[in-house]
Structure formats: structure tokens, C-alpha cells
Amino acid sequence: MQSYAKFGSFVIIISVEEALEVKFKENIRKFNGIFERPLFISVSVLVLLGVIVVTLSAPFYRDDFYNFYGQVLAEAHGMLFDIAIIGILIFWLNKTAETRQRIRTYKDEIDDFRLWESEEAAYRTVGNIKRLNRHHIYSLNLVNCHLSRTNLNYVKLKGANLNSAKVTSANLIECNLENARCNQTSFENSSLNQAKLNGAYASGANFKDAYLIKTEFRSAFLIKADFTNAYLMESDLKGAYLTGANLENANLYKADFREANGITVEQFANVKSIYLAKFDPDFEEKIKAAYPEWD
């Protein structure tokens, strides 16, 4: 069956079946459009249910209002209790799960960039470290990570594992590395002024040309660490383990070596300066005897 419509000099022939199909698709689109408006649906359902409930409750409103009103208030109190206990609990559980998932994602990204020596890898890793710090996560696995030329100022890595990491030419001012593992880690040409490495394990670490002014190394393990050309002015090495540490051409002005373990007079033969450095009384006498020019 055919229908005809004239438009100017043209005759358009449209089959009835095609017209019905177009109409059907248009209705489907409108129907789907309703479900894309969740607020409209929610309000519509609320209004519909409200009309039904009020209609069915009309006899109670009319014949036994006060008793019915008391029951409504009792239900309202139950609803508030559900919101206060169950709602808040569910919200807390969801937030906790989201936070844990976020932390897991940051740690996974650090793993993804491990051993990748590139500027992008370094900056992405540092970004994840700072995000984890905001979640009070400090003890991180950064073994073999590339962190050269990055900004780690004021970052907390207390108890972190940075063994064999490359942190050259980086800024770590006031960075907290207490009890961190920094064995064979390279801090060459980095700035660690006022950083805290108390109790850190930094055997074989490379501190060549590093700025370590007022840095704290109390009780740190610095066995065979390399401090060539390092600036250790006013640094605190009290109780540190310095067996085999290389102090050649290092500036030790006002550095504190009291109670240090494993140090020898020979280690100070080629230092740039030990003026006003602090030693235990017996060791200080040995230093003065061996190098009277430093007196």
C-alpha cells in the first residue's frame, strides 16, 4: 500500500511500513531519553508513590489521626537511626576502600617506572611519592628508582627503601630519610641541606659534591660512603658509623664527629677544612698531633 505527498513538483512516495518504523524508532528514542534523566525519574516515582500512599492512608488520617501520627514518627526515628548508623558506616567503608585503591594505584605506578631512567619516569615517580605522603605513607619501596633532577624538598621517606636508587642533582632540602635504606644510593651533586638521615643505612652511598649543610646523620651507617668534595658544614654525625668513608676534599667546618664509630686519623688527611669540628677528646688529640696546621 502506498501513500502520496506533493511538494512543489516532486512526488514523495513513502510506504506505510516505513512510516510506522520511523514513528516507532522516534518513540523508542523518547523513551530512552527519559531514563537518561535520573532526577526526573526519581521525582516522578516519589510523586507517584506519594499519591498512592496518601490515598491509601486517607481513612487513617480521618478516623485515627493521632495514633497514626505517632506510628509515623516512630518510623521516622527508625529511618534516622538507619541513616546515622548504616548510612555513615557504608559511606566510611566506601571512602576507605577508595583510599586504599588510590594508594595501591600510586604504588603500582612507582613499580611501573622502576628501572626506567628518563625524565618522565623521575617526575611521575616523585608525583606519586608526594601523593602517598598526603596519605601519610612514608615507608616506600624505591629500590632502583630514577629520581635525578627532581624536587623532593620536605618530602618524608622515613623508613623507605632507596637501595641503589639514582637521586643525583636532586633537591632534598629538609627531606626526612630517617631509618631509610640508602645502600649504594647515589646522591651525587644533590642538595640535602638540613635533611634528616638519622639511623639511615647508607653504606656505599655516593655523596660526591653533595650539599649536606646542617644535615643530620646521627647513628647512621655510612660505611664506605663517598663524601668526596661534599659540603658537610655543621652536619651532625654523632654516633655515625664511618668505617672506610671517603672524606677527601670535604668541608667539615663545625661538623660533629663525637661518638662516631670506625673513624681514623688518616681519613682526615686530605679534607678541605675541619675548623671548629667536634671530636671526642682523645681523638681530637690525635688529630692535633697528626695535623697541627688544622689547630
Secondary structure, 3 states (H helix, E strand, C coil): CEEEEEECCEEEEEEHHHHHHHHHHHHHHHHHHHHCCHHHHHHHHHHHHHHHHHHHHHHHHHHCHHHHHHHHHHHHHHHHHHHHHHHHHHHHHHHHHHHHHHHHHHHHHHHHHCCCCCHHHHHHHHHHHHHHHHCCCCCCECCCCECCCCECCCCECCCCECCCCECCCCECCCCECCCCECCCCECCCCECCCCECCCCECCCCECCCCECCCCECCCCECCCCECCCCECCCCECCCCECCCCECCCCECCCCECCCCECCCHHHHCCCCECCCCECCHHHHHHHHHHCHHHC
